Amino acid sequence: MKLLFDFFPIMLFFAAYWLHDDPQQRIYVATAVAIIATFVQIGIVWLKHRRLEKTHLLTLGLIVIFGGATLLLKDEIFIKWKPTALNWLFAVAFLGSQFIGERPLAQRMMGAQISLPDAVWQRLNLTWTVFFAFLGAANLYVVYHFSTEVWVNFKLFGMMGLTFAFIIAQAFYLARHMAPDNESQEHT
C-alpha cells in the first residue's frame, strides 16, 4: 500500500495526461495535477505521522521547481528533466554516503531489517548509486529521442519496471549474503 501511495502523484500525472482531450495542453494539465497531488501526498503524510521524510520534501521541491517552470514558461522540457534531477540527486546522496558518515546510506535505510557484512553494504550502496545514475541517463535518452507520449509512458511503466526489476535482483543478491537465522533453525 505504501508503494502505491508513493507513486500516487506519478499515477495521477499519467492519468491526467492521457485523459485530457487537448493534445497541446496534456503535459501542462498533467504537470499541474502532479504538483497538486504531491502537495496532497505531503499533507497526508504530515497529518498521519506529524513528520516528513527528506525524500518527500526533495520530491516536492523538485516538482514545484521543474513543474512550476514548465507551467510558467510553457516549456515541457523542465518537467521532463525532473526525474533525471531526482535520480541524480539520489545517486549523489548514495555515493556521498560512502565517504560521509559512519555507514553508507543503504545500510542506514535497511540496516535495522537485515544484517550484512560491511563490504556487502558498500557494494549494495554503490549499486544503488549506479542504478540511480542509470535511471537519470535513461530518462534523458527517452526525452531527447522519443515523443512526449513515449516519455510519459516510460516515466510510469519504464522507470517503475526498471525499479521493480532492480529491487528483485537486489533481493536475490542480498539472500546470498544474509546469515541464516540460527535461533529459528534450532527450534524446528
C-alpha positions in Angstrom: 0.0 0.0 0.0 2.9 2.4 0.8 4.3 1.8 -2.7 1.0 2.8 -4.3 0.9 5.8 -2.1 4.5 6.8 -3.1 3.5 6.5 -6.8 0.3 8.4 -6.3 1.4 11.7 -8.0 3.0 9.8 -10.9 -0.1 7.7 -11.5 -2.3 10.9 -11.4 0.2 12.6 -13.8 -0.2 9.7 -16.2 -4.0 9.6 -15.9 -4.3 13.4 -16.3 -2.1 13.3 -19.4 -3.9 10.5 -21.2 -7.4 11.6 -20.1 -7.1 15.2 -21.2 -8.6 15.7 -24.7 -6.4 18.6 -25.9 -3.0 17.1 -27.0 -1.4 20.6 -26.9 -2.3 21.1 -23.2 -1.9 17.5 -21.9 1.5 17.9 -20.4 0.6 21.2 -18.7 -2.6 19.8 -17.2 -0.7 16.6 -16.1 2.1 18.8 -14.6 -0.4 20.8 -12.6 -2.1 17.7 -11.4 1.2 16.2 -10.3 2.1 19.4 -8.3 -1.3 19.3 -6.5 -1.1 15.5 -5.9 2.4 15.9 -4.4 1.1 18.6 -2.0 -1.8 16.4 -1.1 0.6 13.4 -0.5 2.8 15.5 1.7 -0.2 16.8 3.6 -1.5 13.2 4.2 1.9 12.1 5.4 2.2 15.1 7.8 -1.3 14.6 9.2 -0.7 10.9 9.7 2.9 11.0 11.1 3.5 14.6 12.1 6.8 14.4 10.3 8.1 14.4 6.8 10.8 12.3 5.2 13.6 14.1 3.3 12.7 12.3 0.1 9.2 13.7 0.3 10.5 17.2 0.7 13.0 16.8 -2.1 10.3 15.4 -4.4 8.0 18.3 -3.5 10.8 20.9 -4.1 11.7 19.4 -7.5 8.1 19.1 -8.7 7.4 22.7 -7.6 10.6 24.0 -9.3 10.5 21.9 -12.5 6.8 21.7 -12.8 6.4 25.4 -12.0 9.0 26.3 -14.7 7.1 24.1 -17.1 3.8 25.9 -16.4 5.2 29.4 -16.2 7.4 29.1 -19.3 5.1 26.8 -21.2 8.0 24.5 -21.9 7.7 20.8 -21.2 11.4 20.2 -21.1 11.5 21.2 -17.4 9.1 18.5 -16.2 10.9 16.0 -18.4 14.2 16.8 -16.6 12.7 16.4 -13.2 13.1 12.5 -13.0 16.7 12.9 -14.0 17.4 15.6 -11.4 15.7 13.5 -8.7 17.6 10.3 -9.6 20.9 12.0 -10.0 20.4 13.7 -6.6 19.8 10.2 -5.1 22.9 8.9 -6.8 25.0 11.7 -5.4 23.5 11.1 -1.9 24.3 7.3 -2.1 27.8 8.0 -3.4 28.5 10.7 -0.9 27.4 8.4 2.0 30.3 6.1 1.0 32.6 8.9 2.3 30.5 10.9 4.8 29.1 9.4 7.9 29.8 6.1 9.7 27.6 3.9 7.4 26.5 4.0 3.7 23.0 5.2 3.0 21.8 1.7 2.0 22.8 0.5 5.5 21.1 3.4 7.2 17.9 2.7 5.3 17.8 -1.1 5.6 20.3 -1.9 8.4 17.5 -2.3 11.1 15.8 -5.0 9.0 18.9 -7.0 7.8 22.4 -7.7 8.9 25.1 -7.8 6.3 28.9 -7.6 6.3 30.3 -4.0 5.8 31.7 -4.9 2.4 28.3 -6.0 1.2 26.7 -2.8 2.4 29.4 -0.9 0.5 28.7 -2.8 -2.7 25.0 -2.5 -2.3 25.3 1.2 -1.8 27.4 1.6 -4.9 24.9 -0.5 -6.8 22.1 1.9 -5.9 24.4 4.8 -6.9 24.9 3.3 -10.4 21.2 2.4 -10.7 20.0 6.0 -9.9 22.6 7.4 -12.3 21.5 5.0 -15.0 17.8 5.9 -14.4 18.6 9.6 -14.8 20.5 8.9 -18.0 17.8 6.6 -19.4 15.2 9.3 -18.8 17.3 11.8 -20.7 17.7 9.4 -23.6 13.9 9.0 -23.9 13.4 12.7 -23.5 15.6 13.6 -26.4 15.0 10.6 -28.7 11.2 10.0 -28.4 8.0 11.8 -28.3 6.3 13.2 -25.2 3.8 10.4 -25.4 6.5 7.8 -25.2 8.2 9.7 -22.4 5.0 9.8 -20.3 4.7 6.0 -20.7 8.3 5.5 -19.9 8.1 7.7 -16.8 5.4 5.4 -15.4 6.0 2.0 -16.8 9.6 2.0 -17.8 11.1 3.6 -14.8 8.8 1.7 -12.4 9.5 -1.6 -14.2 13.2 -1.0 -14.1 13.0 -0.1 -10.4 11.0 -3.3 -9.6 13.4 -5.4 -11.6 16.4 -3.8 -9.7 14.7 -4.5 -6.4 14.1 -8.1 -7.2 17.7 -8.6 -8.4 18.9 -6.9 -5.2 16.8 -9.3 -3.1 18.5 -12.3 -4.8 21.9 -10.7 -4.2 21.0 -10.0 -0.5 19.7 -13.5 0.1 23.2 -14.9 -0.9 24.9 -12.8 1.8 22.4 -13.0 4.7 23.4 -15.3 7.5 20.8 -18.0 8.3 18.8 -17.4 11.5 20.3 -20.0 13.7 17.9 -19.5 16.5 14.8 -20.3 14.5 16.6 -23.3 12.9 17.4 -24.7 16.4 13.7 -24.7 17.4 12.4 -26.5 14.3 
